[in-house]
Structures are given as structure tokens and as C-alpha cells.
């Protein structure tokens, strides 16, 4: 760890476009309906990177490092809101064995907005000078990219689904979530904020994020902590939207009455409740799922709420919850073993936790869905996108393939 962090948050005049302050090549952003936090420029005061192969869970290692940083920091925060004061952006791998790093990044400057209030936070080590000024960066030209089949072809995906169904029939597991990948590239020097902005405006009810090259718009909250109140939204069970109002009604009615989807959803809800109970008080979930309507599909959704029971932070709950049945399967150890065998690629941070945490333990964490990892190279930026579907008894390989196509659409459209 570096020397002690000195943090100062002050309220500033309203800002219309938070993304204008982000670094075009390496944006750090977390947005929903225009509110959120964005790192100003590319300055970073502290990065915690946790590779595979450590003895503890990566989330626990990151949580411990964050607790040490927070307890030692000198914080001057005149607002005292979730997301003010010392704050960090994080993205963790789906699988402990992934070759990718789990990461927590503390920027030098953060601009934020929530409920009509706007603030600027400077974070520096006690040994460094004054913080830089907050300046905007003009958006670069529009760009386009295309992606095509990656390590898992459409036929290969259907074959993997068939193998998963055989394991389910044999009683090895009740559910497994299988993903496939698309790969491609975009021009070197592309302003990645344009993708974040397209996803944020096109899908305003999702969490639009950019952390260490992972960019996406997730509809699925893993967990939020706002002044000790814990909330989570569970999504499992999906159907594409109809071409018109009548077809929409048919599709939503089918999903709401589908035994297969309702069973899949109940697995996911019970998994979340079991994980949160040791860390919370007065935990409750709505009795029946509701239909969450997105521009391209419907999800079955259930909201969960409780109160943080111990001295933990949102990062501790991330460690307790991940991986949920919604993105891994049931029982989880058997599902992860199946994923390692049936997916011909490393998920990296796809379907892992992504979000932010502050020194008070507040945070907003989503599951990294509808996303892609961007990796700069000399002449281009490589892109790998992911989408998955929950496989249970009664699943049809062709239908599951079609579901992944629907889930790829937000990102593929935004890239184009």
C-alpha cells in the first residue's frame, strides 16, 4: 500500500454530462438514468489487483485491502452521501480460477451526481501535491465495430446445452448457466465513452459501467448498500419482446406462467436469500416475481431487502453472494465445474461483480452482463462480448441459442 490517502469532497454546480470528464481511452464510469460517478481523466492513486492462485477468495482479499485503505484515509466530506468521500471502482472475475485479474481502482478525481446534487472528490496520497483540476475531454469521432463467433460457435453452444441437459437428467445438477462469446475489434484510439453513452441512453434502467476495459449495461443488481439498507434484485427467466403490442402481451403471459422459468427463478431467489442471511437483519423478498420490461426482452424479477447486520461493507456482501444461481447454476459448485468443462473459453469478468464501494461501506454492485472486454493492442482494440442462458430440465438448445442472440443485441447494436 502507498502512503495515507487524503480525500476531499465538495459540492459543485450541476453538470449535465458526467461522461464528458472521463478518459476517452480508459473510462471509469457507473451510470443509471444520468446519475452516478465517473473518474475524471486517467489519474489513479491506488490499484488493487488480485490474480488467480491466492489462498483466500479474491473478493475477501480486495475487501481487506479496501478496509485498510479506508481506515487509514483522512476524509473531508461535506456531503456524506453514498458515493462521496473515498470511493473505488471494482470488477471481479466470475471464476476464482480465471486468468484475468480482479481489480479495485481508486481514481485521483471523481465527479458524481445523485438526486439533484453534484460533487467533486479529490483523492491523493499524503506525500503528493495538490489534486489536478477537473476538465472535460471533447468526444472523439464516431466509430463502428463488428463481432462474430468466438471460441464457442452457435452449433458448439447447442451441443454444450445438450451435454448440460444430459447432466441435469443424470441428477448431477438442477441448473447451469452456459455462455457463448463473440469476438472482433474496433479501431485503435476509439473513444470508448461513445459506447458507454449509447448503452446508458438506450437502456436507462440498467447499470451502465466501464471498469478496466469492461464495458456494458447490466439489468441485474447483485447488491446495493445505501446507509446500511441492503437491496438486491434477482433476475432469472427470460423471453424476447414481441414485434407489436399483442405479441408483447402473449410473450409476457407465457413467461409469467412458464413452470420452467418460474422454477429457474425460485432457485435464484433462494440462493440469494441464503447467502445474505448471515450478514443481514429483517431480510425479506416479494412473494411473487414481477415482470421487468426492457427494450428487447422481459425478465422475471424479485426484489430483496434487509439491513446490514455487522460492520461489513458492500464488498463483503459481494463476496457472500457471488456467484449467484442466476449466473452459475444450482448447486453452485457442480454448476461451476460444468461451466469449466462445457465452455471453451475463460469468462474473465463476464458475469462477475462490477460496481463501486465507498469508505462507509455503501456501494452499488451489478452482475457484469450485456458486456464486452476491450483490450488495446498496437493497431486495434480487441473486443470479446459474452451472453448466456440458464439451462434447466426442459430447456431446448435452439431456444437457448436464440435467447443469447437477444441478450447480445444491446451491445452489438451499440458497437455498430
C-alpha positions as CSV (number, residue, x, y, z in Angstrom):
1,X,0.0,0.0,0.0
2,X,1.1,3.6,-0.6
3,X,1.2,6.4,1.9
4,X,-2.0,7.6,3.6
5,X,-4.8,8.8,1.3
6,X,-6.2,12.4,1.7
7,X,-9.7,12.8,0.4
8,X,-11.8,15.9,-0.1
9,X,-15.4,16.1,-1.4
10,X,-17.1,19.4,-2.1
11,X,-20.5,20.2,-3.8
12,X,-20.2,21.8,-7.2
13,X,-22.6,23.4,-9.7
14,X,-24.8,20.9,-11.7
15,X,-23.1,19.0,-14.5
16,X,-25.1,17.8,-17.5
17,X,-22.8,15.2,-18.9
18,X,-20.6,13.3,-16.4
19,X,-19.1,11.2,-19.1
20,X,-17.5,14.3,-20.7
21,X,-15.0,14.2,-17.9
22,X,-14.0,10.6,-18.3
23,X,-10.8,9.4,-20.1
24,X,-11.7,8.5,-23.7
25,X,-9.4,5.5,-23.9
26,X,-9.9,4.1,-20.3
27,X,-13.2,5.4,-19.0
28,X,-14.1,4.6,-15.4
29,X,-17.9,5.1,-15.1
30,X,-21.0,3.9,-13.3
31,X,-24.3,5.5,-14.5
32,X,-28.0,5.0,-14.3
33,X,-30.6,7.5,-15.5
34,X,-27.9,10.2,-15.7
35,X,-26.9,9.8,-12.1
36,X,-23.7,8.1,-11.0
37,X,-20.0,8.5,-10.6
38,X,-17.2,9.0,-13.2
39,X,-13.4,9.2,-12.8
40,X,-12.1,12.5,-14.2
41,X,-9.3,11.8,-16.7
42,X,-6.9,8.9,-16.3
43,X,-5.4,9.7,-12.9
44,X,-5.3,6.7,-10.5
45,X,-4.0,6.9,-6.9
46,X,-4.3,3.3,-6.0
47,X,-5.0,0.0,-7.8
48,X,-5.6,-3.3,-6.0
49,X,-5.1,-6.3,-8.4
50,X,-5.8,-9.8,-7.3
51,X,-4.7,-12.6,-9.6
52,X,-5.7,-16.3,-9.5
53,X,-3.9,-18.6,-7.2
54,X,-4.1,-16.8,-3.9
55,X,-5.1,-18.8,-0.8
56,X,-8.2,-16.7,0.0
57,X,-11.2,-15.7,-2.1
58,X,-10.3,-12.8,-4.3
59,X,-13.3,-10.8,-3.1
60,X,-12.1,-11.2,0.5
61,X,-8.6,-10.1,-0.4
62,X,-10.0,-7.0,-2.1
63,X,-12.4,-6.3,0.8
64,X,-9.5,-6.5,3.3
65,X,-7.3,-4.2,1.2
66,X,-10.2,-1.7,0.9
67,X,-10.9,-1.8,4.7
68,X,-7.2,-1.0,5.3
69,X,-7.2,1.9,2.8
70,X,-10.5,3.3,4.2
71,X,-9.5,3.1,7.9
72,X,-6.2,4.9,7.3
73,X,-7.6,7.6,5.0
74,X,-8.1,11.3,6.0
75,X,-11.5,12.1,4.6
76,X,-13.1,15.6,4.5
77,X,-16.6,15.1,3.1
78,X,-19.2,17.9,3.4
79,X,-22.0,15.9,1.7
80,X,-21.8,12.5,3.4
81,X,-23.9,10.8,0.7
82,X,-23.4,7.3,-0.7
83,X,-20.6,7.6,-3.3
84,X,-19.0,10.7,-1.8
85,X,-15.7,10.7,0.1
86,X,-13.2,7.9,-0.6
87,X,-14.6,5.7,-3.4
88,X,-13.3,3.0,-5.7
89,X,-14.5,1.2,-8.9
90,X,-14.3,-2.6,-9.0
91,X,-14.6,-5.5,-11.4
92,X,-14.1,-9.1,-10.2
93,X,-13.8,-12.3,-12.1
94,X,-16.6,-14.8,-12.4
95,X,-14.4,-17.8,-11.6
96,X,-11.7,-17.8,-8.9
97,X,-9.5,-19.8,-11.4
98,X,-9.8,-17.2,-14.2
99,X,-6.6,-15.9,-15.7
100,X,-8.0,-12.4,-15.5
101,X,-7.4,-10.2,-12.5
102,X,-10.0,-9.0,-10.1
103,X,-9.4,-5.3,-9.6
104,X,-10.3,-2.3,-7.4
105,X,-9.3,1.2,-8.8
106,X,-9.1,4.4,-6.7
107,X,-9.1,7.4,-9.1
108,X,-7.4,10.8,-8.4
109,X,-10.6,12.7,-9.2
110,X,-14.2,11.6,-9.2
111,X,-17.3,13.6,-10.3
112,X,-20.7,12.4,-9.1
113,X,-24.4,13.2,-9.2
114,X,-27.3,11.9,-7.2
115,X,-30.8,13.2,-6.5
116,X,-30.0,16.6,-8.0
117,X,-26.7,17.2,-6.1
118,X,-23.3,17.2,-7.9
119,X,-19.9,16.8,-6.2
120,X,-16.2,16.6,-6.9
121,X,-13.9,14.4,-4.9
122,X,-10.1,14.6,-5.0
123,X,-8.1,11.7,-3.7
124,X,-4.3,11.9,-3.3
125,X,-1.6,10.3,-1.3
126,X,-0.3,12.4,1.7
127,X,3.1,12.5,0.1
128,X,1.9,14.1,-3.2
129,X,0.9,17.6,-4.1
130,X,-2.4,19.2,-4.8
131,X,-5.0,17.4,-6.9
132,X,-5.4,18.3,-10.6
133,X,-8.3,20.4,-12.0
134,X,-11.4,18.7,-13.4
135,X,-11.5,19.2,-17.1
136,X,-13.7,17.8,-19.8
137,X,-12.5,15.9,-22.9
138,X,-14.1,16.5,-26.3
139,X,-15.7,13.4,-27.7
140,X,-13.8,11.7,-30.4
141,X,-15.3,10.8,-33.8
142,X,-18.0,8.1,-34.1
143,X,-16.6,4.7,-34.8
144,X,-18.1,1.3,-35.5
145,X,-17.0,-2.3,-34.8
146,X,-18.3,-5.8,-35.7
147,X,-18.1,-9.0,-33.8
148,X,-18.5,-12.6,-34.9
149,X,-18.4,-16.1,-33.5
150,X,-15.6,-16.6,-30.9
151,X,-14.3,-19.7,-29.3
152,X,-17.9,-21.1,-29.0
153,X,-19.7,-21.4,-32.3
154,X,-23.6,-21.4,-32.4
155,X,-23.6,-25.1,-33.1
156,X,-21.0,-25.7,-30.4
157,X,-23.2,-23.8,-28.0
158,X,-26.2,-26.0,-28.8
159,X,-24.0,-29.1,-28.3
160,X,-22.9,-27.8,-24.9
161,X,-26.5,-27.2,-23.9
162,X,-27.3,-30.8,-24.9
163,X,-24.5,-32.1,-22.8
164,X,-25.7,-29.9,-19.9
165,X,-29.2,-31.4,-20.2
166,X,-27.7,-34.9,-20.0
167,X,-26.0,-34.0,-16.7
168,X,-29.3,-32.5,-15.4
169,X,-31.1,-35.7,-16.4
170,X,-28.5,-37.7,-14.6
171,X,-29.1,-35.7,-11.4
172,X,-25.7,-34.0,-11.3
173,X,-27.2,-30.6,-11.1
174,X,-30.5,-28.7,-11.3
175,X,-29.4,-25.7,-13.4
176,X,-26.4,-24.4,-15.2
177,X,-25.9,-21.1,-17.0
178,X,-23.9,-21.5,-20.2
179,X,-22.5,-18.6,-22.1
180,X,-21.0,-18.1,-25.5
181,X,-18.7,-15.4,-26.9
182,X,-18.4,-13.1,-29.8
183,X,-15.0,-11.6,-30.8
184,X,-13.9,-8.7,-33.0
185,X,-12.1,-5.4,-33.0
186,X,-12.6,-1.7,-33.2
187,X,-10.1,1.0,-34.4
188,X,-7.2,1.9,-32.2
189,X,-7.8,5.2,-30.5
190,X,-11.6,4.9,-30.4
191,X,-13.4,7.0,-27.8
192,X,-14.9,4.3,-25.7
193,X,-17.2,6.8,-23.9
194,X,-19.4,6.7,-27.0
195,X,-20.2,3.1,-26.3
196,X,-20.9,3.8,-22.6
197,X,-23.2,6.7,-23.6
198,X,-25.1,4.7,-26.2
199,X,-25.7,1.9,-23.7
200,X,-26.7,4.4,-20.9
201,X,-29.2,6.3,-23.0
202,X,-30.5,3.2,-24.9
203,X,-31.0,1.2,-21.7
204,X,-31.6,3.8,-18.9
205,X,-32.9,1.2,-16.4
206,X,-29.7,-0.7,-16.5
207,X,-26.4,-0.1,-14.8
208,X,-24.1,1.3,-17.5
209,X,-20.5,0.7,-16.5
210,X,-16.9,1.0,-17.6
211,X,-14.1,-0.5,-15.4
212,X,-10.7,-1.5,-16.6
213,X,-11.8,-2.1,-20.1
214,X,-15.0,-4.0,-19.2
215,X,-17.9,-2.0,-20.6
216,X,-21.6,-2.9,-20.6
217,X,-25.2,-2.3,-19.4
218,X,-26.4,-4.7,-16.8
219,X,-30.1,-5.1,-15.8
220,X,-29.2,-7.3,-12.8
221,X,-28.3,-5.8,-9.4
222,X,-26.1,-8.1,-7.4
223,X,-26.4,-6.0,-4.2
224,X,-26.6,-2.3,-3.1
225,X,-25.9,-0.8,0.3
226,X,-27.3,2.7,1.0
227,X,-26.7,3.8,4.6
228,X,-27.0,0.2,5.9
229,X,-30.1,-0.7,3.9
230,X,-29.3,-3.8,1.7
231,X,-31.2,-4.3,-1.5
232,X,-30.8,-6.9,-4.3
233,X,-32.8,-7.6,-7.5
234,X,-32.8,-11.2,-8.7
235,X,-33.4,-11.8,-12.5
236,X,-33.9,-15.3,-13.8
237,X,-36.3,-16.4,-16.6
238,X,-36.2,-14.5,-19.9
239,X,-38.3,-14.1,-23.1
240,X,-37.8,-11.8,-26.1
241,X,-40.2,-8.9,-26.6
242,X,-42.9,-9.2,-29.3
243,X,-43.0,-7.3,-32.6
244,X,-46.1,-5.4,-31.6
245,X,-48.4,-4.9,-28.5
246,X,-50.4,-8.1,-29.0
247,X,-47.2,-10.2,-29.4
248,X,-45.8,-8.5,-26.3
249,X,-48.8,-9.5,-24.3
250,X,-48.5,-13.1,-25.4
251,X,-44.8,-13.2,-24.7
252,X,-45.2,-11.7,-21.2
253,X,-48.1,-14.0,-20.3
254,X,-46.1,-17.0,-21.5
255,X,-43.1,-16.1,-19.3
256,X,-45.3,-15.3,-16.2
257,X,-46.9,-18.8,-16.4
258,X,-43.9,-20.8,-17.5
259,X,-43.2,-23.6,-15.0
260,X,-39.6,-23.9,-16.3
261,X,-38.9,-20.2,-15.9
262,X,-40.6,-19.9,-12.5
263,X,-38.6,-22.8,-11.2
264,X,-35.4,-21.3,-12.5
265,X,-36.3,-18.0,-10.9
266,X,-37.1,-19.6,-7.5
267,X,-33.7,-21.3,-7.5
268,X,-32.0,-17.9,-7.9
269,X,-34.1,-16.2,-5.2
270,X,-33.4,-18.9,-2.6
271,X,-29.7,-18.8,-3.4
272,X,-29.6,-15.0,-2.8
273,X,-31.6,-15.2,0.5
274,X,-29.4,-18.0,1.8
275,X,-26.2,-16.0,1.1
276,X,-27.4,-12.7,2.6
277,X,-29.0,-14.1,5.8
278,X,-25.7,-14.4,7.8
279,X,-24.9,-10.7,7.1
280,X,-28.3,-9.1,7.5
281,X,-31.3,-8.5,9.7
282,X,-35.0,-8.4,8.7
283,X,-34.4,-9.9,5.3
284,X,-37.5,-10.2,3.1
285,X,-38.3,-10.9,-0.6
286,X,-41.5,-10.2,-2.5
287,X,-43.7,-13.4,-2.6
288,X,-44.2,-13.4,-6.4
289,X,-41.8,-12.3,-9.1
290,X,-42.8,-9.3,-11.3
291,X,-42.1,-8.7,-15.0
292,X,-39.2,-6.4,-15.7
293,X,-39.7,-4.9,-19.2
294,X,-36.5,-3.9,-21.1
295,X,-36.4,-2.6,-24.6
296,X,-35.5,-6.0,-26.1
297,X,-36.9,-8.6,-23.6
298,X,-38.8,-9.4,-20.4
299,X,-37.3,-10.8,-17.2
300,X,-38.9,-12.4,-14.2
301,X,-37.6,-10.3,-11.2
302,X,-37.8,-10.3,-7.4
303,X,-36.6,-7.6,-5.1
304,X,-34.9,-8.5,-1.8
305,X,-34.4,-6.0,1.1
306,X,-32.7,-6.2,4.6
307,X,-30.4,-4.3,6.9
308,X,-26.7,-4.7,7.2
309,X,-26.1,-6.6,10.4
310,X,-22.4,-6.4,11.0
311,X,-19.6,-3.9,10.4
312,X,-19.3,-5.1,6.8
313,X,-19.3,-3.2,3.5
314,X,-21.0,-3.8,0.2
315,X,-17.8,-5.7,-0.8
316,X,-18.3,-8.3,1.9
317,X,-21.8,-8.9,0.6
318,X,-20.4,-9.2,-2.9
319,X,-18.2,-12.0,-1.6
320,X,-21.1,-13.7,0.1
321,X,-23.4,-13.6,-2.9
322,X,-21.2,-14.3,-5.9
323,X,-21.6,-16.4,-7.9
324,X,-25.4,-16.5,-7.7
325,X,-27.6,-19.3,-9.1
326,X,-28.8,-16.7,-11.7
327,X,-25.4,-16.7,-13.4
328,X,-23.8,-20.0,-12.3
329,X,-26.5,-22.6,-11.5
330,X,-27.6,-25.0,-8.8
331,X,-25.9,-26.5,-6.8
332,X,-23.2,-23.8,-7.4
333,X,-20.0,-26.0,-7.1
334,X,-21.4,-28.6,-9.6
335,X,-22.5,-25.8,-12.0
336,X,-19.1,-24.1,-12.0
337,X,-17.4,-27.4,-12.6
338,X,-19.8,-27.9,-15.6
339,X,-19.1,-24.4,-16.9
340,X,-15.4,-25.0,-16.8
341,X,-15.8,-28.2,-18.9
342,X,-18.6,-27.1,-21.3
343,X,-17.4,-23.5,-22.2
344,X,-14.3,-23.4,-24.4
345,X,-13.1,-20.0,-23.0
346,X,-12.3,-18.1,-19.8
347,X,-15.2,-15.9,-18.9
348,X,-12.8,-13.3,-17.3
349,X,-15.0,-10.8,-15.6
350,X,-18.2,-11.6,-17.5
351,X,-20.9,-12.5,-15.0
352,X,-18.7,-11.3,-12.2
353,X,-19.4,-8.4,-9.8
354,X,-18.9,-4.9,-11.1
355,X,-19.6,-1.6,-9.3
356,X,-18.3,0.7,-6.6
357,X,-17.7,0.9,-2.9
358,X,-17.1,3.9,-0.6
359,X,-15.4,4.2,2.8
360,X,-18.7,4.0,4.7
361,X,-19.3,0.6,3.1
362,X,-22.0,1.9,0.7
363,X,-21.9,0.6,-2.8
364,X,-23.8,-0.5,-5.9
365,X,-22.8,-3.8,-7.5
366,X,-24.3,-5.4,-10.6
367,X,-23.5,-8.7,-12.3
368,X,-21.5,-7.9,-15.4
369,X,-23.9,-8.9,-18.1
370,X,-24.6,-7.4,-21.6
371,X,-20.9,-6.5,-21.7
372,X,-17.6,-6.9,-23.5
373,X,-14.0,-6.7,-22.5
374,X,-11.9,-4.2,-24.5
375,X,-8.1,-4.9,-24.8
376,X,-6.0,-2.3,-26.6
377,X,-3.3,-3.6,-29.0
378,X,-0.9,-1.8,-31.3
379,X,-3.2,-1.4,-34.3
380,X,-6.7,-2.1,-32.9
381,X,-8.7,-2.7,-29.8
382,X,-9.7,-6.3,-29.4
383,X,-13.3,-6.9,-28.3
384,X,-14.8,-10.0,-26.6
385,X,-18.5,-10.0,-25.8
386,X,-20.5,-12.6,-23.8
387,X,-24.1,-13.7,-23.3
388,X,-25.6,-16.7,-21.6
389,X,-28.8,-18.6,-20.7
390,X,-30.0,-20.7,-17.8
391,X,-30.3,-24.4,-18.7
392,X,-32.8,-26.5,-16.7
393,X,-34.8,-29.6,-17.3
394,X,-37.0,-28.9,-20.3
395,X,-34.6,-26.4,-21.9
396,X,-34.3,-26.5,-25.7
397,X,-30.8,-26.0,-27.2
398,X,-32.1,-23.9,-30.2
399,X,-34.3,-21.7,-27.9
400,X,-31.4,-21.1,-25.6
401,X,-29.2,-20.1,-28.5
402,X,-31.9,-17.6,-29.6
403,X,-32.0,-16.2,-26.0
404,X,-28.3,-15.5,-26.2
405,X,-28.8,-13.6,-29.5
406,X,-31.4,-11.4,-27.9
407,X,-29.0,-10.7,-25.0
408,X,-26.2,-9.8,-27.4
409,X,-28.3,-7.3,-29.2
410,X,-27.8,-4.2,-26.9
411,X,-24.0,-4.4,-27.2
412,X,-23.9,-5.4,-30.9
413,X,-26.3,-2.6,-31.8
414,X,-24.2,-0.1,-29.8
415,X,-21.0,-1.3,-31.4
416,X,-22.4,-0.8,-34.8
